Amino acid sequence: MSSEAASEVAIRPAREEDIPQIVTLVNGYAAQNLMLPRSSEEVRRTLKTWIVAEADGKVVGCAALARLSPELAEIRSLAVAPDRKGQGIGARLVHTLVDVARQEGIKQVAALTLQQAFFERLGFEVVDRWALSPKIWSECVYCPKFHRCDEVAVALSLAVEGEEDAHRPPREAHLPQPAWALTPVSR
């Protein structure tokens, strides 16, 4: 695919009509034990926390930002359609969620991942998963791999306004400036 076609991917807040495509995309990876499954009801309940990558009217990527505390948010369900991998869509989704977190005054963004190198390229650092807030583990008990977890915890510290942030991923000029606010995910 040409870079021109890849640049036609729009990152935007998820909408009600995106739910079936989000669930299909996420659950395709869940069936391979690569992430937790999501139900339509769960996505609908947390829809304000989701963003999607859209190309030609189709959802080709998605992710959610779950606010776990006033200072901590977790990137969840980051998924890119298999035929769209390697085009920078996942990085754009992460950059957008980091910007949202920064706008919300969140001090740290974390993720549990099997794709450690991907997150490291974006400025995240590997951290001791037990050092993360226990709230991040609230969904782990539902994971079939709970007792033999192979995911790596990564985190990105966000700078306080006015401070230099050495961990800030480079901002791509074509990324949208998120104009929506997240609401805390009820647990």
C-alpha positions, 0 to 999 in steps of 0.5 A: 500500500502506498504512503498516500493511501496509508495517510488517508486513515483518519483517527477519530472518537469511536461512535455507536455504529463502530461497535460491531467492527471494534468487537470483531477486530478485538475479538479476532486477536482475543481468539489467538490469545493476544488480548482480552475479548470485549463484548458489544455491551462493554464497548458500548458502556465505555464508548467515550474512551475508545478511538478508531482508525478509519479508512474507506468507511471501515474501522482498521484500528482501535484502542481505548484509554481507561482512566484508572486513577487521577494520575494513571491511565491504561491503553487497552485493546490496541488492535490494527486490522491484519492487512493494515499492520506496518503502516503506522496506524497503531503508533498513531492510535497510541500517540492520540491516546497519549495526547488525550491523557496529557490533556486530562492531566494524567501523569502516567500511561501504561499498557500490558502488552505482548508487543514490548518493542512496539511500545519502546519505540514510542518512548514507553519503558518496561516497568515491574508490572506489580509496581503499577496500580492494582487497579490495572489488574482488575481485568486480569482476573478474567484473562485465561492466562492470569496464572501464567501471564506473559504480558510485559508492563510498559509505562510512559511518564507524561511531563508536567506542564512546562517541564521537558519530557524526554519520554515524549514520543515524536508527534506526527504532523498529521495526527489530529488534536483530540477535542473530546474528553474522557470520562472515568471508566466505572469499575 
